[in-house]
Amino acid sequence: MNLILCPLHSAARRWGDAIAVCGPEGSLSYEALDGRVTALAHHLAGQGVQAGDHIGYLGQNRLEAILLLYAAMRLGAVFAPLSPRFPQAQRDQLIRELDIQWCWSEGELPEGVRALSVTSASEAQRWQVDLDRPLTLILTSGSSGHPKAAMHGLAQHIAAAEGSHDQTPLNRGDRWLLSLPLFHIGGLAILFRCLSCGATAVLPGHQDLASNLKQQRITHLSLVATQLVRLLERDDADEVMRSITTLLLGGGAIPASLLERLKPYPIKVLTSYGMTEMGSQITTGPANDQGLSGYPLAGRQVRLNEGLIEVRGDCRFLGYYANGTLTRPFDHEGWFATRDLGQFVGEQLKVLGRADNMFVSGGENVQPEAIESVLKRCEGVEEAIIIPVEDEVFGHLPVAVVKGPWQPEQWEKRVLKKLPRFMRPRRYLPWPEALNQTGLKVSRKAIAEYVHQQG
């Protein structure tokens, strides 16, 4: 065991009156949150929750999720949030795979788990926690298949937060909007970043991002370039953007036109590369239109092995958990192979795409992300995904799915100017309106299904 004073209790002692969580139901200071979590830990223990138990959470970003996470930390239990949008069959399969015994749900409780209740009581108690004990199970994006559950301990979450501050300044009084779901690492990481420096995690009060920004004085925001484009196109863009000091962008190439539109605003704009397995951010640096993902953060190591990105560091996950088994996919030196292709440009990392996304067309290797990067720099394009479609002559041919004003002739001209002809999309399809995107990554599997439905 490696016992330390509970980070939440430590935060309550350092910044007792600072606001820890703010949302539709009001605000909680760090001292008040500490008291609520202490009472909840006793309440859960009274219901039968023990150290090592897996606690599920099925819901949107709510105060209950934050309380349960920190209560699990104190009890030595494992917090396993799941998307409420999962189909029932997939949800039930994941509950079995992750050995979830207890669950809090904002909807109907799944079969095979015991219900948890949350108390509003408050108690004061000094609490120690085990730094090395498993704390969370967070699903990978599953963009190309069944998601895996990455297990992290408290030590990894703390290291991820501390490394983030290397490039992303965050202080007491700053307010980071929980715009990313807490069942994704990008959302969960915001809680630990705020906890480490007395900042405020803000729960959304509206589904509409702009409404949250106008009403909740947000200083820090994580989002993708397409979301930012929509904010800047609003008539009230100045009002929407007025309190923001720091933007953390994810999701690939950033158009030069977007960076130009941001110049009038006194905002620190950052781009990053990260993944669930490393507690979110791996590299971060100034936003740019060259596709650079920034510098390796403190506590992270990055290397290239025959063009493939490998990572390790204090925030690296413990392994993948399924059916009672923890699989540790690391080499003897602790390196984790990401399956992402990359190169270094000076000291910054440039991510070229997923190795398993590459396909062969007419005997040539095609990296979808290279075509997508060109398309995303076209005027008006919010998002672009390339899907390979089987062809009797060429093996596979690229099909482009594009979000934005419909002008494929212009996109075609730009692609032909920037890329060889074999990389030219043979077909353009409009973005599917029914696609739900909850994190920073688009589901390639969902886009591929849409393409194949079009015939």
N, C-alpha and C positions, 0 to 999 in steps of 0.2 A: 504493500500500500504506500501511496505517496500523498499524505494528507496535507491540505492547505485550507486556509480560511476561505469559506465560500465566496466566490467573486462578487455575488450579489450583496452579501452581507458587508464585504469590504467596500463596495461602492456606496452602500447606505451610510457607512461610517465617514466616508470621504466627502460625499456629495448628497447628504441626507435630504435637503430640500430641493435639489435639482429634479426636474421632471424626467422620469424614466420612460413612461409610456403615456401617450396622449391619443385619444380617439373619440368616437361618437359618444361613449359613455362617460367621458370626462378624462381627467388626468390623475396619474399616480406618481408621487415623488419616489425617489429611490428608497427612502425610509419606509414609505407606505407599501411599496411593492415587496420589500423584504419581509414586512409583517404579514402580508397576504400569502406569500409563498410559504412562510413558516407554518402558518395555520393550515394551508392546503396540504403540505407534506404530512402533517399529523392526521389530517382528515383522510388522505389516501391510505396511509398506514392502517387507519381504523377500518377502512373498507377491505383490507387484506393485501394491498400492494406491498411487495417485498423487493429488496435489492436483487437486481438481475432480471426482474420482470420487464416485459415489453409493453409499453403503453401506446396505444394507437390514438390518432387524432384525425377526425374526418370533418373538415370544415374550412371556411374561408379564413382570412386573417382576422382573428379576434383575440381579445384579451385572454380568453381561456387557453389558447395555444401557448402564450407566453408564460402564464402561470404554471401550466402543466410541464413545460420544458424545465423551468427552474426548480419545480418541486421534484421532478424526476432526478435532476442533478443532486439534490439533497438526499434522496432516498437510495441512490445508487441504481435507479431503474433506467431503462432505455426508452427515449422518446422517439416514436416512429410516426410522423405525420404522413397522411396519404391524401391525394387529390380527391375531392368529393365528386369530380367529374368522371372518375373511372367507371366503366361499365361494371355492373354488379358481379359478373363472372370473374373479371380481372381483379376487382377489388378483393373478392373472397379468396382468390388464389394467392394474392399478395399477403393477406392476413395470415394465411396458413404458412406461407414461405417464411415470413418474418416472425413467426411464433408470437403474434400479438395476442395477449391474454385479456387485456383490459382496453376499453376504448371510450373516448368521449366523442359524441357525434352530434352535429347540429341538425341532423335529419334522423332517419330511421336507423336504429342500431343493427349492424350486421349480425348474422347468426354466428354462434361459436365464440363470442367474446362477452366479457362481463362489463356492464355499464359502470362508468365513473361519474360521480357528481363533483361539482366544484363549490367551495364555500366562499363566502365573502368575509369571513372572520379574519382577525388579525392577531398575531402573537409576536412577542419579541424573544429571540433566542439566538445565541452565538452558535454557528454551525460550521463544521468542517466537512470537506468533501474530498473524495479520492481523485486526484488529478489524472490518474492513469486508467480509471475505470471507463468502459464504454458508456457513451451518453446518448448518441443519436444514431438512427438509421434513416438515411436520406436517399431517395431514389435518384439514379442518374436520369438524364433527360429522356432516354429511351427513344431518341430521334430516329433510330434505324431498327428498332426491335424492342423486345421485352426489357423493361428497365431492371437494373441491378441495384441492390441496396448497399450503399457505402456506409461502413460503420466508422464513426469518429468518437474519440474520447474528449473530455474537457480540455486536455492539454493541446490537442490539435486545433480546437476552436479558438482557444486563447492565442495560439501562435498565428493562426490565420488573421485574427483581428489586429494583432500587433504589427504584423507585416504589412497589412493594408495601410496603416498610418504612415508608412514609409513614403508613399506618393500621394495619399489622399488625406489631407488635413481634416481633423474632426475634433471638436472641443466641446466642453460643457456649454450648454445653451444652443448648440446646433441641433437641427431637427431633420432626421432622415426619414423620408416617407417609405413605409413598407408597401411599395407598389408591386413587389415581386412576392409570389406566394411563399408562405413559411414552410410548405412541403417541398420547396426547392432550396438548394444550398444558397442561392443568391439572396433569398429573403431571410433565411436563418442567420446568415453571416452578418446582416445589418444589426441584429440584436446584440451579438457579441462585440461588434465594433462600438456600438453606443455604450454598452456596459463597461467597456475598458476605459472610457474617458468622460463619462458623465453626460453624454449627449442623450437626446430624446428620440425614441423610436415612435413614429406617428402611424397609427392605424388609419387606413382610409375611411372617410365618412361617406364617400360617394363612389359609384362605379366609374364615373367620369373623371379622368386624370386632371383635367384643367380645373374642375371644380374644387378638387382637393388642394391644388396648388394655390388657388385664389383665397381659400378660406382658412388654410392651416399653417401659413408662414413656413413653408418648407425651404431649408437651406441646401440639403443634399438629396440627390435624386439619381437612381439607377434606372436606365431605360435603353431601348434600342433606337437606332437612328430614325426609323420610320415613325416612332412615337414623337420624337423631337420635331420632325418635319411637320406633323399635324399641329403641334403646339404653336410653332412659329408661323403657320399659315392662318391662324385665328386673327380676327380683327382686334381682339383684346390681348394679343400676345405679350405686350409690355406689362400688363397687369398680371398675367399668368406667370411670367418669368421674373418678376421684380425682386422676390426674396431669395432666389436661388444663387448660391455662391459656388457650388461644385456639382458638376454633371459627370457621372461615370457611365460611359457608353460601352455597350457590348454588341455582339452580333455581326462583326466583320467590318468590311470597308466603309469608310465615311466619305460621302461625296464632298468635293471641294466647295461646291455651291452651298452646302449646309454649313460648313465651317465659316464661309464668308458671311452668311446670314447671322451667325452668332457673334461676330465681331463687335457690334454695338453694345453687347451685354457684358458687364464686368464679371464674367463667370469663368472659373477654372474648369476646362473641359478635358476630360481624360478618357483614354481608351484602354481596354484591358483584355487579357486572355486568362481564362480560368476554367475550372471544372469541379464537379462535385468531389472528386477524389482528393483534391487539394484544398478543400475548405473554401472554395470560390476563387479569389484572385491568385494568379501566379505571376503575371507581369502587369505593369501599369505604366503609362506614360502619356505625354501630351497627345491629344487627338490630332490626327493627320489624315491626308488623303492618299498616303503611300502604302496603306495596309499594315503599318508597323503597330505592334501590340504592346510596346513599352519595354521597360527594364525589369529583370527579375527582382521581386521584392525581397526584403530582408527575411532571412530564414528559409528561402527557397533556392534550390539549385536547378538549373536547366542545362541540358546538353543535347547535342544532336548525334544520333547513331544511324549512319547511312541515310541521313535526311529525316529520320523520325525523331520527334521530340520526346525526350525522357526527362522525368522530374523526380525530385525527392526533397525532403526538408521536414522541419518540425511540424508542419501542418498536414503532412501526408496521412491519408486515411489508414485505418488499421487493417482493412481488407473488405471483401464482399461477403455479406452474410446471407445465407439461405438455408432453411431447414436444419438449423442447429449447428451449421458448419461455417467457420470463418476461413475463406480462401484468401491467401496473401499473394497477390500476383506481382511479386517484386524479385529482382535478381539478388545475388548474394551481397551486393553493396547497397541494397535498398532502393534502387532505381525502379520507377514505374514507367512502363512504355505506354504512351498516350494514344498511339495510332494516329496522331496528327503529324503532318508534314510541315517542316519549317526551315528557316534559315536565319542567320544573324546578319543584321545590317548595322555595322558598328557594334554597339553594346545592346541594341534593341532586337527583340525577337519579331520575326515576321512569320505568321502562320499561313501556310499555303493551302491547307485543306485536310480533310480526312483521307488517310491512305485507303480505307475501305470504301470511300466514295468514288475512287478512280475507276473508269471503265475504258474499254478499248473500242475504238471506232475506226474501221478501215485499217487496222494494224497500228494505229497511233494511240498512245495513252492520253486520255482526256481527264483533267481535273475539273470537276464541276465548279468549284469555288473560283477558278480563274475566269470562267465565263461570267459567273455571277458578279464578280468584282467589277468587270467592265460594264455590265448592265446597270449596276447600282449607281454608276457615275453618270448615267444618262439623266437629263433633266426630267423631273417629275416621277422618276422611278422610286418607289418606296421600299420595295422588296423584290427579290428575284431568286428563284430556285431552279436549278437544272436537274432534270430527271432523264436517265438513259432509258430508251425504249428499244426493244429488240428489233433487229432488221436482218433479213435473210442475206443481204449483200454485204453490209458493213459490220455486222455483228450487233452493234448498238448505235443509235443516233441520239444526239441531245435534243430534248424538248424543254423550252423555257416557260416557266409559269411566273407571270409578272404582275405586281400590284402597282397601279398608277394609271394616269391618262393613257388611253390606248393609241399607241403610235409605233407599231412594230417596224415600219419602214425605216424610221430613224434609228431604232435600236439595231436593226440589221446593218445599217451603214457604219455605225460606230464599232460593232463587233468585227466587221470585215477590215476596218482600219487598224484595229488593235490586236487581232488574233488571226492565226492561220485559218484557212477555209474549213478544214476538217473539224474545227471547234464551233462552227456556225450552227446555232440552233435551227433545226429543220422545221420547227413549228413553235408558235407562240400561243399560249393559253392565258386567259384572264385568271386572276387570283380567285380561289374559291371563297365565296362569301361566308360559307358555313364553318370555315376553319377557326378553331379556338386556339389562341396562343396565350399561355399563362406565364411563361418564363421568357428568357432572353433568346432561346433557340426555337426555330420553327421545326416542326416534326416532318422530316423528310419522308417518313413512312406514310404519313397522312397525305402529303402532296403527291407521292408516287401513286397511291390508291386513286386519287382524283384524276391524275393523268391517264391511268389505265382505264378508268370509267369513260373517258372521253373517246376512247377507241383509236 
